[in-house]
Amino acid sequence: MKILGRILGAMVVIAALAGPAWAQTSIPKYGEADKVKTPAEIAAEKEADRAYRRSLGNIPEQQKTDPWGTVRSDSAPPKAAAKAPQAKPKAKSAEGAAK
């Protein structure tokens, strides 16, 4: 009975692993010709594309969001409006430093 149970268990494992591998056999190979679509499939595909494009027009325009707006005070100026960095003074040459 132990041997029969092991054989049966091994067959179940092999069948469980073979199912997904067998399902991949319908994937077209490289260089293989595409299936010819029926006129009904082509019309359905075009209608689905039109419906998708129409649905894109229903999306409202997104407003600019400020995730740190609740943390930052309203009186603080934004960083972009801050003063421009001042130019650094030129370093003196070795001759000027020796004098």
Buried (B, 14 or more C-beta within 10 A) or exposed (E): EEEEEEEEEEEEEEEEEEEEEEEEEEEEEEEEEEEEEEEEEEEEEEEEEEEEEEEEEEEEEEEEEEEEEEEEEEEEEEEEEEEEEEEEEEEEEEEEEEE
